[in-house]
């Protein structure tokens, strides 16, 4: 909401920085970000040097079943959270009730 209210690019970047960092710091998951990270994990799993550097056994890194069990709930949660909570926030912030009609600026 704040990024729409800001006029210049620097203001838009500053105003979206804190909500994004809060989202990441709280450990919430996002389906598009998980699509990248889980796919990167699958690629890393196939490289023996990455597996050795991680210090984790190869079967514990990422599996295709893990992707399905992660992406489906996260995507559904993002859809519900985005449609209900973001939609509700926009409704509350931008609802406007006026008892009289707007007058024209040009008379």
C-alpha positions in Angstrom: 0.0 0.0 0.0 2.8 2.4 0.8 4.6 1.7 -2.4 1.5 3.0 -4.3 1.5 6.1 -2.2 5.2 6.9 -2.7 6.0 9.2 -5.6 9.6 8.5 -6.5 11.6 5.2 -6.8 13.8 5.7 -3.8 10.7 6.2 -1.6 9.1 3.1 -3.0 12.2 1.0 -2.3 12.5 2.3 1.3 8.8 1.8 2.0 8.7 -1.8 0.8 12.1 -2.8 2.5 10.7 -3.2 6.0 7.6 -5.3 5.3 9.7 -7.7 3.1 12.5 -8.0 5.7 9.8 -8.6 8.4 8.3 -11.4 6.3 11.8 -13.0 5.8 12.8 -12.6 9.4 9.6 -14.2 10.7 10.4 -17.2 8.6 7.2 -17.1 6.5 7.3 -19.0 3.2 6.4 -17.8 -0.2 5.6 -20.3 -3.0 7.6 -18.5 -5.7 10.7 -18.2 -3.5 10.3 -21.9 -2.5 10.1 -22.9 -6.2 13.6 -21.4 -6.7 15.1 -22.7 -3.4 13.8 -26.2 -3.7 14.9 -26.5 -7.4 18.3 -25.1 -6.4 18.5 -27.8 -3.7 17.7 -30.5 -6.2 20.5 -29.3 -8.5 22.9 -29.0 -5.5 22.0 -32.5 -4.5 23.3 -33.9 -7.8 26.7 -32.2 -7.3 28.9 -34.2 -4.9 31.0 -31.1 -4.0 27.9 -29.2 -2.8 26.7 -32.2 -0.8 30.2 -32.6 0.8 30.3 -28.8 1.6 26.8 -28.9 3.2 27.8 -31.6 5.7 24.4 -33.2 5.3 23.7 -36.6 3.9 22.5 -36.6 0.3 19.1 -38.1 1.1 18.3 -35.4 3.6 18.8 -32.4 1.3 15.7 -32.2 -0.9 13.5 -34.8 -2.6 10.7 -34.5 -5.1 8.2 -35.6 -2.5 9.5 -32.8 -0.3 8.8 -30.3 -3.0 5.2 -31.5 -3.4 4.6 -31.6 0.4 6.0 -28.1 0.7 4.7 -26.3 -2.4 1.1 -27.3 -2.2 0.4 -26.1 1.3 2.6 -23.0 0.9 0.8 -22.1 -2.4 -2.6 -22.6 -0.9 -1.6 -20.5 2.2 -0.3 -17.7 -0.1 -3.5 -17.7 -2.0 -5.7 -17.6 1.1 -3.5 -15.1 2.9 -3.1 -12.9 -0.1 -6.7 -12.8 -1.0 -8.1 -12.4 2.5 -5.6 -10.5 4.5 -4.2 -8.2 1.7 -7.7 -7.7 0.3 -9.1 -6.9 3.7 -6.3 -4.4 4.4 -6.9 -2.6 1.1 -10.6 -2.5 1.9 -10.1 -1.1 5.3 -7.5 1.5 4.2 -9.2 2.7 1.0 -12.9 2.5 1.7 -14.5 5.9 1.5 -18.0 6.8 2.4 -19.4 10.2 1.6 -22.8 11.4 2.2 -22.6 14.2 -0.3 -21.6 14.0 -4.0 -18.2 15.3 -5.0 -18.2 18.8 -6.3 -16.3 19.7 -9.5 -13.1 21.7 -9.1 -14.0 23.6 -12.3 -16.9 25.9 -11.8 
